[in-house]
Amino acid sequence: MPKDNYGIDAKLVIDFQNGDQKAINELVKRWHKTFCKRAYWLVKDADVAKDIAQDSWSVIINKIEGLEKPESFASWSLRIVCNKCIDWLNKQSRNKKHLKNLKQEQVANIDEDDILDEKSILKSKLMDAFKILPKHQQVVLQLFYKEEYSLKEISKSLNISVGTTKSRLFHGREKLKQLLKQYNYEK
């Protein structure tokens, strides 16, 4: 707006401060489009810009009584619009960060849940396959993996040779691999 119009704004501000309610209507007519344009320039969304302009008018009307230099209405009111835009942009940024964090948490939770589900499914299939093995292979595998016995300790406790222990361990593992492969195809 041309500088000579600032005198008109100053007069309208003074009139409003002195109780003329119609003066604010004139200020709105003169400045609302400018507020919308300024807000749009910052937020790049026409609907949001209109909302910001409207919110700015609420602040302006509530604080105009305290405006000591009525001739500074233009810069004062545009600063309010800009501050409202910045507040909106900051809120959007926080919302995006929050949503991003939520998505990452959901992905992490889904991954953990999937891993736990897969582990429990694998464990269940492993136990089913283990039960199919012959008893002599089950005993050797359990002593070796669960009880952490050495091959010598297993052979002593079962009263079999170390070679037989190795053979049962090998054949038991191979049979488990085959059975687990079959379960994967059945998924």
CORDA-V666854 format. One record per backbone hydrogen bond with DSSP energy under -0.5 kcal/mol. NH is the residue of the N-H (numbers start at 0). CO is the residue of the C=O. If there is no record, write none. Layout:
nh = {NH:NH}
co = {CO:CO}
//
This chain:
nh = {4:5:6:6:7:8:9:10:11:12:13:14:15:16:17:18:19:20:22:23:24:25:26:27:28:29:30:31:34:35:36:37:38:39:40:41:42:43:48:49:50:51:52:53:54:55:56:57:58:59:60:61:62:63:65:66:67:69:71:72:75:76:77:78:79:80:81:82:83:84:85:86:87:88:89:90:91:92:93:94:95:96:97:98:99:100:101:102:103:104:105:106:107:108:109:110:111:112:113:114:115:116:117:118:119:120:121:122:123:124:125:126:127:128:129:130:131:131:132:132:136:137:138:139:140:141:142:143:144:145:145:146:148:153:154:155:156:157:158:159:164:165:166:167:168:169:170:171:172:173:174:175:176:177:178:179:180:181:182:183:184:185:186:186}
co = {1:2:2:3:3:4:5:6:7:8:9:10:11:12:13:15:14:18:19:20:20:21:22:23:24:25:26:27:30:31:32:33:34:35:36:37:38:39:44:45:46:47:48:49:50:51:52:53:54:55:56:57:58:59:62:63:65:67:68:69:71:72:73:74:75:76:77:78:79:80:81:82:83:84:85:86:87:88:89:90:91:92:93:94:95:96:97:98:99:100:101:102:103:104:105:106:107:108:109:110:111:112:113:114:115:116:117:118:119:120:121:122:123:124:125:126:127:128:128:129:133:133:134:135:136:137:138:139:140:140:141:141:142:149:150:151:152:153:154:154:160:161:162:163:164:165:166:167:168:169:170:171:172:173:174:175:176:177:178:179:180:181:182:183}
//
